[in-house]
Each structure stands twice: as C-alpha cells, then as structure tokens.
C-alpha cells in the first residue's frame, strides 16, 4: 500500500485533499480480495442460501399441493357403503348413485369398481386381492358444481333410510384441517427463513468487524487524514457484495439442482404404488416457475443484504471513531 508521508500532514487543506485522493486511487484494496476468512464466508453464505432456498421451495410446494388438494376435495363428495349381511353391493351402489344424481348441483356420479378399489388398497394389502372375500367398503364419487353445491344434509337424509350402511362424506372436515395445516406449515417456514436470514446478517457483521480489525490502523489513518467514510464503506460494500453473490449463487444453484433431481425422480417412478402415494401427498416435487423465480430472488436478496450489512457496520465503526476522537483530545 502507498503510504502517506509526514509532510502530507502539514500541507494546506486543498493539497491534503489532493494527496488523499491520490492515495485512494493508488493504494491496494482495504479488504484483501482472497483470504481464508473470505473463503469461509463464501461457504457459510452458500450453506445459508441453500437452506433458505430449500425452505422457500418446501413452503411453495406445500402451499401449491394444499391448494390442489383443496380444489380437488371441494369438487367431489363420496358415498361409502359398508358391506353387511344380505346386502347386494352392486344394487346398493347403483341406488346410491341414482339418489345422489337427482340432486341439483351434482354434475355426475361414478361408481368405483372392483378393480379400481383393489388398486387403491394395493400399497397396503398387496396385489391379487379378491374384494368379494374382504369386508371392504365400496365408494360412489359424486362430482359437484363448485359454484352451486348441492344440499348435503338433504342428500344424506335421502340416502340413509334406504341404505343404512351408507355414509355421505362431503370432506368439509378434511378441507378445514388441510387449510389449517398448510397455513401452519407456511408460517413455520417463513419463521425459519427469517431466522436463517438473521443468522446470515450476524455472520456478515462478524466477518466485517474481523476484516476491519485486521485493517483497523489503515482505516483510521485514512479516515483521520480526510478519506470520506463513504469511500471506505464503498470498499467494504463492494467486497462483501461480491462475496455474498458468490456464496448465494452457489447455494441457490445447489438448491435448484436438488429440486430438479427430486422432480426427475418423481417422474421416473410415477408408475409405482409408492410414487403414486408420494405424488398424492406432495405433488410431483416440482416448485414451478414461480418457485425458481423465488430462488433467484432469494439469491439477489442475500447478496444485497450482505452488502448492506457490511456498509452499515463500517459506517457505525467510523461514527464511533468520530465520537471517540473529541474525547481523546
């Protein structure tokens, strides 16, 4: 670094300002471009960004899946008929379907046949089931008009006397629980994301203070001889902006790779019963264009947050120097 000579301290103010400007142009960077602490900070920011993006993606996935569930459930109701002694199951299914289809607001009714019922039970009971040998309830799916839903109480009252073993489920309880679960999960995810961003800010504060401690004598000399605080802060801000963007980009790319791998795995295993159940619960593990856009935005936010945090830390440090200087005099 170019040093200030003793004669510079006795020059006129205008000449002193010119000397400071020349020193600012010629000197080496205040913050070393590459050092052990800098590489460690890049790694820490990459990890925090990776976890933040995973949290954001998980929240997006849960929210989208819950919305799909809610829409699907709100469009359908089911009539479950339990097998009892002396009951002709096929006739009972046809009768329940006919009664439900007569109500206004019902678009169509569909009986779940034996093969479809066996496929529903296959993940738990295995293949090759004989439905007639098991006391398995049978279902009638009722597709409803979302804008003009039927009177479920009247439908239930019409079905129960004729088919005592039948039960109508309009899924309202499941919808309410689903909405509550989704909101709780999103709230927890946002809280975790806020904690991660706070940890990133604290990490940058400590890293900035460490860099300033290592170059404190240089910063104080520059500040006392007339170097503007915004110049010193700009040096730190640029350094930590580059550092933050490197770490954030690496962490964001790793998170995107994880989502792509999960989406690919889900699509490759779509035909298996396990994958069908996972897809029913969590969708196809694709966060969509909005999710990827959010990951990119998260990278920019963390990079900007890193630069802003270092800038505020440097300005506070220089303000403390100004406060201490009159006391020292």
C-alpha positions in Angstrom: 0.0 0.0 0.0 1.2 3.6 -0.8 2.0 5.3 2.5 1.2 8.9 3.4 4.4 10.9 4.1 4.8 13.1 7.2 5.0 16.2 5.0 1.4 15.5 3.8 0.2 16.2 7.4 1.5 19.8 7.2 0.1 20.7 3.7 -2.8 23.1 3.1 -6.3 21.6 3.2 -6.6 21.7 -0.6 -3.2 20.0 -1.1 -4.1 17.4 1.7 -7.4 16.5 -0.1 -5.5 16.0 -3.3 -2.9 13.8 -1.6 -5.7 11.7 -0.1 -7.4 11.3 -3.4 -4.1 10.2 -5.0 -3.6 7.7 -2.1 -7.1 6.4 -2.6 -6.5 5.8 -6.3 -3.1 4.1 -5.9 -3.5 2.0 -2.7 -4.2 -1.7 -2.6 -7.7 -2.7 -1.7 -8.6 -2.2 2.0 -10.1 -5.6 2.2 -8.0 -8.4 0.7 -9.7 -9.9 -2.3 -8.9 -13.5 -1.3 -8.1 -14.8 2.2 -9.1 -17.7 4.4 -11.8 -15.7 6.2 -13.2 -14.6 2.8 -13.4 -18.2 1.5 -15.0 -19.4 4.7 -17.6 -16.6 4.5 -18.5 -17.6 0.9 -19.0 -21.2 2.2 -21.2 -20.0 5.1 -23.3 -17.8 2.9 -23.6 -20.7 0.3 -24.9 -23.0 3.1 -27.3 -20.5 4.5 -28.6 -19.7 1.0 -29.0 -23.3 0.2 -31.1 -23.9 3.4 -33.1 -20.8 2.8 -33.9 -21.8 -0.8 -34.9 -25.3 0.3 -37.1 -23.8 3.0 -38.7 -21.4 0.4 -39.2 -24.2 -2.1 -40.7 -26.5 0.6 -43.1 -23.8 1.6 -44.1 -23.2 -2.1 -44.5 -27.0 -2.6 -46.7 -27.4 0.5 -48.8 -24.3 -0.4 -49.3 -25.4 -4.0 -50.1 -29.0 -3.1 -52.5 -27.9 -0.4 -54.3 -25.7 -2.9 -54.6 -28.6 -5.3 -55.9 -30.9 -2.6 -58.5 -28.2 -1.5 -59.7 -27.8 -5.1 -60.0 -31.5 -5.7 -61.8 -32.2 -2.4 -64.2 -29.2 -2.9 -65.2 -30.6 -6.3 -66.1 -34.1 -5.0 -68.0 -35.9 -2.3 -68.1 -39.6 -1.6 -70.7 -42.1 -0.6 -69.2 -45.0 1.3 -71.3 -48.2 1.5 -70.1 -50.8 4.1 -70.8 -54.5 3.3 -73.4 -56.0 5.6 -75.1 -59.4 5.6 -77.7 -59.7 3.0 -76.7 -56.6 1.1 -76.5 -56.7 -2.7 -73.5 -54.4 -3.0 -73.8 -53.7 -6.7 -77.5 -52.8 -6.4 -76.8 -50.6 -3.4 -74.1 -48.7 -5.3 -76.4 -48.2 -8.2 -79.2 -47.0 -5.9 -76.9 -44.5 -4.1 -75.6 -43.2 -7.4 -79.2 -42.7 -8.7 -80.3 -40.8 -5.5 -77.3 -38.5 -5.5 -77.6 -37.8 -9.2 -81.1 -36.4 -8.8 -80.0 -33.5 -6.6 -79.4 -30.1 -8.2 -75.7 -29.2 -8.1 -74.5 -32.7 -8.8 -72.7 -32.9 -12.2 -72.2 -36.7 -12.3 -71.8 -39.8 -10.1 -69.2 -42.5 -10.6 -69.1 -46.0 -9.0 -65.6 -47.2 -8.1 -65.5 -50.7 -9.5 -63.8 -53.8 -8.0 -60.5 -53.4 -9.9 -60.2 -49.7 -9.0 -60.9 -50.5 -5.4 -58.2 -53.2 -5.4 -55.7 -50.7 -6.9 -56.5 -48.3 -4.1 -55.7 -51.0 -1.5 -52.7 -52.4 -3.3 -50.0 -50.3 -1.5 -51.2 -51.7 1.9 -52.6 -55.2 1.1 -50.6 -56.1 -1.9 -51.7 -57.3 -5.4 -54.1 -60.1 -6.3 -56.9 -59.1 -3.9 -60.3 -60.6 -4.1 -62.6 -57.8 -3.0 -65.6 -60.1 -2.5 -63.7 -62.1 0.2 -62.9 -59.0 2.2 -65.3 -56.6 4.2 -64.1 -53.7 2.0 -66.4 -50.6 1.7 -67.2 -49.5 -1.8 -67.4 -45.9 -3.0 -69.5 -43.7 -5.2 -67.8 -40.5 -6.2 -70.1 -37.5 -6.6 -68.8 -34.7 -8.7 -70.4 -31.4 -7.6 -70.8 -27.9 -9.0 -68.4 -25.7 -7.0 -70.5 -22.6 -7.8 -73.8 -24.3 -6.9 -73.1 -27.1 -4.4 -76.0 -29.5 -3.5 -77.7 -29.6 -0.2 -75.6 -32.3 1.5 -77.9 -32.5 4.5 -80.9 -33.3 2.3 -78.8 -35.8 0.3 -77.7 -37.5 3.5 -81.3 -37.7 4.7 -82.5 -39.2 1.4 -79.8 -41.9 1.3 -79.6 -43.1 4.9 -83.2 -44.5 5.2 -82.9 -46.6 2.1 -79.2 -47.6 2.6 -78.5 -47.7 6.4 -74.9 -48.8 5.8 -74.2 -45.9 3.5 -72.4 -42.7 4.7 -72.0 -39.4 2.8 -68.8 -37.5 3.3 -68.6 -34.0 1.8 -64.9 -33.6 3.1 -65.6 -30.4 4.9 -63.6 -31.6 7.9 -60.7 -32.6 5.8 -60.7 -29.2 3.9 -60.6 -27.3 7.2 -57.8 -29.4 8.6 -55.9 -29.1 5.3 -56.1 -25.3 5.3 -55.1 -25.1 8.9 -52.1 -27.4 8.3 -51.0 -25.5 5.2 -51.2 -22.2 7.0 -49.2 -23.6 10.0 -46.5 -25.0 7.7 -46.2 -21.8 5.7 -45.9 -19.8 8.9 -43.2 -22.1 10.3 -41.4 -22.0 7.0 -41.4 -18.2 7.0 -40.2 -18.1 10.6 -37.3 -20.5 9.8 -36.4 -18.4 6.7 -36.3 -15.2 8.8 -34.0 -16.9 11.3 -31.7 -18.0 8.5 -31.5 -14.5 7.1 -30.9 -13.1 10.6 -28.0 -15.6 11.0 -26.6 -14.5 7.7 -26.7 -10.9 8.8 -24.9 -11.7 12.0 -22.3 -13.7 10.2 -21.6 -10.8 7.8 -21.4 -8.4 10.8 -18.8 -10.5 12.5 -16.9 -11.0 9.2 -16.9 -7.3 8.5 -15.7 -6.5 12.0 -13.0 -9.1 11.6 -11.8 -7.5 8.4 -11.9 -4.1 9.9 -9.9 -5.3 12.9 -7.2 -6.7 10.6 -7.0 -3.4 8.8 -8.0 -1.0 11.6 -4.8 1.1 11.6 -5.1 1.7 7.8 -8.8 2.6 8.1 -8.2 5.0 11.0 -5.2 6.7 9.2 -7.3 7.2 6.0 -10.2 8.4 8.0 -8.2 10.9 10.1 -6.4 12.4 7.1 -9.6 13.1 5.2 -10.7 10.0 3.4 -14.5 10.1 3.1 -16.5 7.5 5.1 -18.5 6.6 2.0 -15.2 5.7 0.2 -14.1 3.3 2.9 -17.7 1.9 3.2 -17.8 1.5 -0.5 -14.7 -0.6 -0.5 -16.2 -2.9 2.1 -19.6 -2.9 0.5 -18.2 -4.0 -2.9 -16.0 -6.7 -1.4 -18.9 -8.2 0.6 -21.3 -7.8 -2.3 -19.1 -9.9 -4.5 -18.5 -12.4 -1.6 -22.2 -12.6 -0.9 -23.2 -13.0 -4.5 -20.7 -15.8 -5.0 -21.9 -17.7 -1.9 -25.6 -17.0 -2.7 -25.3 -18.1 -6.3 -23.6 -21.3 -5.3 -26.2 -22.1 -2.6 -29.1 -21.2 -5.0 -27.7 -23.4 -7.8 -27.4 -26.3 -5.4 -31.0 -25.9 -4.2 -32.3 -25.7 -7.8 -30.3 -28.9 -8.6 -31.9 -30.7 -5.6 -35.4 -29.7 -6.8 -34.6 -30.8 -10.4 -33.3 -34.2 -9.1 -36.4 -34.7 -7.0 -38.7 -33.8 -9.9 -36.8 -36.1 -12.2 -37.0 -39.0 -9.7 -40.7 -38.4 -9.2 -41.4 -38.5 -12.9 -39.3 -41.7 -13.4 -41.0 -43.6 -10.6 -44.6 -42.4 -11.4 -45.9 -45.9 -12.2 -45.0 -47.5 -8.8 -47.5 -47.5 -5.9 -45.0 -45.8 -3.6 -44.6 -42.9 -6.1 -48.3 -42.7 -6.5 -48.8 -42.2 -2.8 -45.9 -39.7 -2.6 -47.4 -37.8 -5.6 -50.8 -37.8 -4.0 -49.3 -36.3 -0.8 -46.7 -33.9 -2.2 -47.4 -33.5 -5.9 -44.6 -34.1 -8.3 -41.9 -32.3 -6.3 -41.8 -29.5 -8.9 -41.9 -26.0 -7.5 -42.8 -24.4 -10.8 -41.6 -21.3 -12.5 -42.7 -19.1 -9.5 -40.6 -21.3 -7.2 -37.5 -21.0 -9.4 -38.1 -17.3 -9.7 -38.3 -17.1 -5.9 -35.0 -18.9 -5.6 -33.3 -16.4 -7.9 -34.9 -13.5 -5.9 -33.6 -15.1 -2.7 -30.0 -15.1 -4.2 -30.3 -11.4 -5.0 -31.7 -10.6 -1.6 -29.0 -12.4 0.3 -26.3 -10.7 -1.9 -27.8 -7.3 -1.3 -28.3 -8.0 2.4 -24.6 -8.9 2.7 -23.5 -5.7 1.1 -25.9 -3.5 3.1 -24.9 -5.2 6.3 -21.2 -4.6 5.8 -21.9 -1.0 4.8 -23.9 -0.3 7.9 -21.2 -1.9 10.1 -18.4 0.2 8.6 -20.4 3.4 8.9 -21.2 2.6 12.5 -17.5 1.8 13.2 -16.4 5.1 11.6 -19.0 7.0 13.6 -17.6 5.5 16.8 -14.2 6.8 15.8 -15.5 10.3 15.4 -17.2 10.1 18.8 -14.1 8.8 20.5 -11.7 11.3 18.9 -13.0 14.5 20.6 -12.9 12.7 23.9 -9.3 11.7 23.3 -8.5 15.4 22.6 
